[in-house]
Each structure stands twice: as structure tokens, then as C-alpha cells.
Amino acid sequence: MSGVGVLDKAVAILEATVDGASLAELVERSGLPRATAHRLAQALEAHRLLVRDEAGRWRPGPRLAELANAAPDALLTAAAPVLSQLRDATGESTQLYLRRADERICVAAAERSSGLRDTVPVGTALPITAGSGAQVLLAWEPPESVLPLLPRCRFSGRTLAEVRRRGWASSVAEREPGVASVSAPVRDRQGRVIAAISISGPIERLGRRPGERHAVQVIRAGQRLSGL
């Protein structure tokens, strides 16, 4: 605690929303009075430090990522060589995605130098409703935060259960026609999934079962970035 009351309360609200939180959950997790929690959450939302998802639950907002990207980040620093090595090992473009509300943001990438490739520029926002990267970012989320999204997803709850079981995801023409991908989780020191590492490329090269060829390499790359 810093001793600055309003700042400590605002941080408590932010910490309470890591996995999404209703107003009742904000009160329970932060220990703040209902009126105080609601007022601070609304103020943080006005500054884009919090956003509300389709279920009305508060989640960390895009301004946090913008501020974080202005400072050196251990994950992004480590990602550059890992993505390059994964690209060279698989021959495919590689990406690192973070979830931001109902989108996933490409925060690092390594592209093939030539030939047909799936290019995802750094900073690109893609929907959280399609693609293997989206599957990974949702598979370990609490059910109450995933269920409202499923009607719009190109994959099912059964697909997410399979991703959790085997530890990786694949997609074929799910996000974009002609594109296949394989993704695996990146975890923090507590074991929580914080990012998805992916390879992507044309179906004609990766095939209809891309995980059979590349899942092990993608999983190992995710493990190298975990726990930073």
C-alpha cells in the first residue's frame, strides 16, 4: 500500500478486474463500499483503464496496454528471438497476441522473408471470436466470461475444452479464408495464460491438420516465454 488512499483504492479495483468483474464482484474482491467501487470503476472506465464487455463486466482497458507499451517489457523483449527461431524452424510467420477486451492484439511478429505468407503487422487488432490464437486466449478464461462470447465465435465450447486438454489450438480458414494456424499459451509465474504464441500461413502449405506438424514446436516456444 502506498498510503495514498484514492490511488490504493483504484489499484484494488484494477486488480479485481483481471479476470472480469461485476459490480458485486468488485465490492467483494476489493473490500470497498459499493458506492466507492462503482464511482472508481466509472472513473477508470472514463480514462480507458477499464472497459465493459458484452456481459457488462469490467475488464482491464486498452489504456493500460498503451502505457505498458511505452516502457520496456520483459515478455516483448524475450519474444523477438523466440518468434524468429520459431519462424525459422517452421518456415511460417509467427505472432504473439495479447487479449484486450473482445479483441486480440498482435504485439510482436516475425515474418517470412519471401513466398506466400500470412502477414499480421504489430498493432493489428483481431476479433477474439476466431482463430487459434483466440481459442488459446479464451480456453482458460472463467466460463462466465466466455459464455457470452460463444454465440459469435467460429468455434465451440467443446473446442475450447479440447484446447485445454491438449495444450494447443489450431484453426483452418477460421479467421480468414485460405489461412491455417497453430497456437499455444504463454503463462505468467502463477500459471495464468497471459498471451498466445502462433504460427500462421497458407493452408496449402500447413495442411488441414497443422497441429500434427507444428504443435510441439509452438508449445515449446510458448514455454520459453512463460514465467518471465
Wavefront OBJ file of the C-alpha trace (Angstrom):
o trace
v 0.000 0.000 0.000
v 1.270 3.475 -0.867
v -0.622 5.373 1.815
v -2.354 7.475 -0.861
v -5.905 6.364 -0.246
v -7.578 7.025 -3.589
v -4.649 5.541 -5.514
v -4.624 2.381 -3.395
v -8.371 2.001 -3.922
v -8.049 2.486 -7.684
v -5.320 -0.172 -7.850
v -7.534 -2.527 -5.827
v -10.285 -2.026 -8.415
v -7.887 -2.701 -11.302
v -6.579 -5.867 -9.664
v -10.142 -7.072 -9.077
v -10.929 -6.918 -12.810
v -8.070 -9.058 -14.153
v -10.458 -11.934 -14.952
v -13.515 -9.701 -15.346
v -15.764 -8.488 -12.567
v -19.336 -7.365 -11.999
v -20.021 -4.596 -9.501
v -20.804 -7.158 -6.815
v -17.501 -8.905 -7.507
v -15.632 -5.593 -7.402
v -17.044 -4.943 -3.931
v -16.233 -8.453 -2.723
v -12.678 -8.561 -4.128
v -11.625 -5.007 -3.264
v -13.327 -4.754 0.122
v -14.578 -1.284 -0.808
v -18.082 0.057 -0.212
v -20.394 -0.441 -3.178
v -20.729 3.285 -3.942
v -16.952 3.794 -3.804
v -16.211 0.789 -6.004
v -18.789 1.909 -8.559
v -17.535 5.508 -8.625
v -13.903 4.484 -9.057
v -14.730 1.897 -11.734
v -16.640 4.515 -13.722
v -13.722 6.973 -13.393
v -11.230 4.344 -14.543
v -13.539 3.500 -17.447
v -13.632 7.175 -18.472
v -9.833 7.072 -18.707
v -9.974 3.793 -20.708
v -8.179 1.967 -17.895
v -11.255 -0.253 -17.633
v -13.773 -1.357 -20.269
v -17.003 -3.315 -20.062
v -17.541 -6.497 -22.043
v -20.837 -7.614 -23.572
v -21.955 -9.041 -20.231
v -21.391 -5.671 -18.552
v -18.365 -6.895 -16.579
v -15.396 -4.598 -16.115
v -12.068 -5.679 -17.580
v -8.639 -4.037 -17.980
v -8.827 -1.410 -20.701
v -6.638 -0.507 -23.698
v -5.032 2.468 -21.969
v -3.169 0.053 -19.683
v -1.592 -1.605 -22.718
v -0.705 1.747 -24.233
v 1.046 2.807 -21.040
v 2.745 -0.558 -20.684
v 3.998 -0.446 -24.266
v 5.751 2.838 -23.512
v 8.135 1.025 -21.147
v 10.460 -1.950 -21.696
v 8.570 -5.213 -21.344
v 10.296 -8.464 -20.418
v 7.855 -10.539 -22.469
v 8.224 -8.430 -25.619
v 11.999 -8.294 -25.246
v 12.177 -12.080 -24.948
v 9.619 -12.632 -27.714
v 11.709 -11.273 -30.584
v 14.344 -14.052 -30.710
v 11.826 -16.769 -29.805
v 9.494 -15.742 -32.629
v 12.394 -15.579 -35.077
v 13.597 -19.047 -34.090
v 10.066 -20.448 -34.359
v 9.705 -18.866 -37.812
v 12.975 -20.403 -38.963
v 12.077 -23.819 -37.521
v 8.611 -23.979 -39.080
v 9.075 -21.821 -42.162
v 5.943 -19.853 -41.249
v 5.115 -16.370 -39.978
v 4.914 -16.119 -36.182
v 2.990 -13.822 -33.858
v 2.416 -13.058 -30.184
v -1.089 -11.988 -29.149
v -2.471 -10.385 -26.003
v -6.163 -10.131 -25.189
v -7.714 -6.686 -24.885
v -11.434 -6.897 -24.063
v -13.089 -8.583 -27.074
v -10.031 -8.315 -29.308
v -6.582 -9.826 -29.514
v -3.683 -7.570 -30.320
v -0.567 -8.640 -32.199
v 2.241 -7.253 -30.026
v 5.189 -8.963 -31.743
v 5.755 -10.823 -35.015
v 8.387 -12.380 -37.238
v 7.504 -12.679 -40.922
v 8.798 -14.976 -43.658
v 11.232 -13.091 -45.845
v 9.725 -14.414 -49.080
v 6.982 -16.544 -50.535
v 3.302 -16.754 -49.706
v 2.725 -15.778 -46.090
v 0.113 -14.588 -43.601
v 1.164 -11.086 -42.596
v -0.158 -9.708 -39.296
v 1.512 -6.348 -38.590
v 2.344 -5.474 -34.985
v -0.543 -3.483 -33.521
v -3.209 -5.279 -35.555
v -6.425 -5.908 -33.616
v -8.217 -9.151 -34.499
v -11.516 -10.428 -33.081
v -11.389 -12.784 -30.116
v -14.042 -14.888 -31.848
v -11.955 -16.708 -34.477
v -8.558 -18.278 -34.988
v -6.299 -20.498 -32.923
v -4.837 -17.529 -31.045
v -8.324 -16.546 -29.907
v -9.027 -20.120 -28.828
v -5.935 -20.138 -26.605
v -6.741 -16.759 -25.053
v -10.280 -17.908 -24.170
v -9.727 -21.575 -23.303
v -8.516 -20.915 -19.750
v -10.848 -17.987 -19.025
v -13.661 -18.398 -16.448
v -16.844 -19.793 -18.051
v -18.858 -16.710 -17.102
v -16.602 -14.506 -19.234
v -16.580 -16.903 -22.208
v -20.229 -17.941 -22.468
v -21.498 -14.503 -23.627
v -18.984 -14.599 -26.495
v -19.650 -18.124 -27.756
v -22.701 -17.273 -29.913
v -20.396 -15.043 -32.012
v -17.420 -17.420 -32.061
v -16.386 -19.556 -35.022
v -15.530 -22.296 -32.517
v -17.484 -24.005 -29.746
v -17.138 -24.589 -26.033
v -16.186 -28.165 -26.894
v -13.309 -26.824 -28.976
v -12.050 -24.795 -26.002
v -12.260 -27.854 -23.745
v -10.106 -29.758 -26.242
v -7.589 -26.897 -26.318
v -7.297 -27.078 -22.524
v -6.869 -30.846 -22.642
v -4.080 -30.973 -25.224
v -2.455 -27.593 -24.513
v -2.596 -26.104 -28.017
v -5.072 -24.906 -30.648
v -5.305 -24.996 -34.422
v -7.589 -23.440 -36.985
v -8.152 -23.834 -40.697
v -9.872 -20.996 -42.607
v -11.466 -19.890 -39.334
v -10.189 -16.315 -39.137
v -9.523 -15.821 -42.838
v -10.112 -17.963 -45.944
v -7.019 -19.850 -47.011
v -5.155 -19.361 -43.712
v -4.261 -22.025 -41.153
v -2.625 -21.527 -37.770
v -1.363 -23.225 -34.612
v -1.173 -21.516 -31.210
v -0.058 -22.307 -27.667
v -0.320 -20.466 -24.353
v 2.231 -18.233 -22.681
v 1.812 -18.196 -18.895
v 2.881 -15.907 -16.080
v 4.649 -17.067 -12.929
v 1.319 -18.053 -11.365
v 0.450 -20.247 -14.342
v -2.203 -17.924 -15.771
v -2.443 -17.636 -19.553
v -1.373 -14.113 -20.495
v -0.639 -14.457 -24.215
v -0.848 -16.743 -27.224
v 2.106 -17.557 -29.470
v 1.164 -18.567 -33.006
v 2.357 -19.599 -36.408
v 0.184 -18.930 -39.444
v 0.357 -19.447 -43.173
v -1.490 -20.717 -46.231
v -3.488 -23.916 -45.902
v -1.783 -25.303 -48.991
v 1.477 -25.365 -47.028
v 0.326 -26.058 -43.447
v -2.367 -28.542 -44.466
v -5.736 -29.308 -42.928
v -4.196 -30.676 -39.706
v -1.451 -28.137 -38.981
v -1.165 -29.104 -35.324
v 0.161 -32.541 -36.201
v 3.198 -30.934 -37.833
v 3.850 -27.908 -35.671
v 2.153 -28.140 -32.250
v 5.228 -29.401 -30.390
v 7.413 -26.556 -31.684
v 4.804 -23.918 -30.875
v 4.247 -25.332 -27.370
v 7.987 -25.259 -26.669
v 8.213 -21.661 -27.850
v 5.351 -20.738 -25.511
v 7.112 -22.462 -22.635
v 10.272 -20.454 -23.300
v 8.298 -17.226 -22.882
v 6.388 -18.369 -19.797
v 7.196 -17.330 -16.258
v 9.032 -14.097 -17.152
l 1 2 3 4 5 6 7 8 9 10 11 12 13 14 15 16 17 18 19 20 21 22 23 24 25 26 27 28 29 30 31 32 33 34 35 36 37 38 39 40 41 42 43 44 45 46 47 48 49 50 51 52 53 54 55 56 57 58 59 60 61 62 63 64 65 66 67 68 69 70 71 72 73 74 75 76 77 78 79 80 81 82 83 84 85 86 87 88 89 90 91 92 93 94 95 96 97 98 99 100 101 102 103 104 105 106 107 108 109 110 111 112 113 114 115 116 117 118 119 120 121 122 123 124 125 126 127 128 129 130 131 132 133 134 135 136 137 138 139 140 141 142 143 144 145 146 147 148 149 150 151 152 153 154 155 156 157 158 159 160 161 162 163 164 165 166 167 168 169 170 171 172 173 174 175 176 177 178 179 180 181 182 183 184 185 186 187 188 189 190 191 192 193 194 195 196 197 198 199 200 201 202 203 204 205 206 207 208 209 210 211 212 213 214 215 216 217 218 219 220 221 222 223 224 225 226 227 228
